[in-house]
């Protein structure tokens, strides 16, 4: 994918399977042939020994940087010691431990292609709440340098572009001092062990150098006398000596590999037991925490119920107030009229009785007036009739008088 982003090959593909499909294979990434006939070998940036899972990607060329055999062995030894004795034990068995590894390139290249690292580094972060920490480690590729412990902020300044290695500065704001002190004690022990290894290699290299120098000097004159019997015995014994040496080497190699296998199996078993115990403890703590949270939430739930009851009462009061407001929304004059209706009714009875009496009196007086007027009119009519009749009689009889 680095040489050909459009390739359909899967990641971690063998070179033999990629040669026929990728035309520009090796133009941007390293190949196995780049390490041949050189003093360097493929050093894993993230060694597989740091994790219990054997990931194939850790063996890929993109996870490798050129390292000498001595430097690679020391780097791996330092990392394994730190992981087993400091980082994993001080981070709850490693369940919350995050690791980033890398290398900073130098100006030197293998076959003018693969860059040799100036130094390799590892950043570790423990994200345990309330007990976290973060630390970095640096080892230069020059001989004689021991592993150095630095803070993550200082490590970021040493890297190109000054990146932020961990999100939200994982573990740096807490920095459990007790755990950091224990980690630094182990780091000092690892540094002392590294110095002892270097001193032993230096002292063992001196006799070999002297032997090489003596070999370059002109040999002394051999003895002229030689025993034919000694040469014959040496000739006969040489195959047996070589065979015994070969058997010893085989036995030592088998025992060594057996010890390594047993140590690896024991380590895996111990790690599995520790992991089970840690998970069991975590589950127990989580169970009790859940019970504690439920018990602690009971007063809160009771308070919520009381609040709901108060809210219901307030709603009822609001409804009553709304009804009262609706009632009060009727015109006040209507309410006043309705309230004063009986008073006005009782007060109007005498007036009505008076009006009725006046009306009855007027009607009676009218009847009397009508009756007397009618009778008076009749008398007047009768009187006028009689008057007329009497006048005529009187007039007719006047001549006789």
Buried (B, 14 or more C-beta within 10 A) or exposed (E): EBBBEEBEEEEBBEEEEBEEEBEEBBEEBBBEEBBEEEEBEBBBBBBBBBEEEEEEEBEBBEBBBBBBEEBBEBBBBBBBBBBBBBBBBBBBBBBBBBBBBBBBBBEEEBBEEBBBBBBBBBBBBBBBEEBBBBBBBBBBBEEEBBBBBBEBBEBBEBBEEEEEBBEEBBBBEBBBEEBBEBBEEBBEBBBEBBEEBBEEEEEEEEEEEEEEEEEEEEEEEEEEEEEEEEEEEEEEEEEEEEEEEEEEEEEEEEEEEEEEEEEEEEEEEEBEEBBEEBEEEEEEEEEEEEEEEEEEEEEEEEEEEEEEEEEEEEEEEEEEEEEEEEEEEEEEEEEEEEEEEEEEEEEEEEEEEEEEEEEEEEEEEEEEEEEEEEEEEEEEEEEEEEEEEEEEEEEEEEEEE
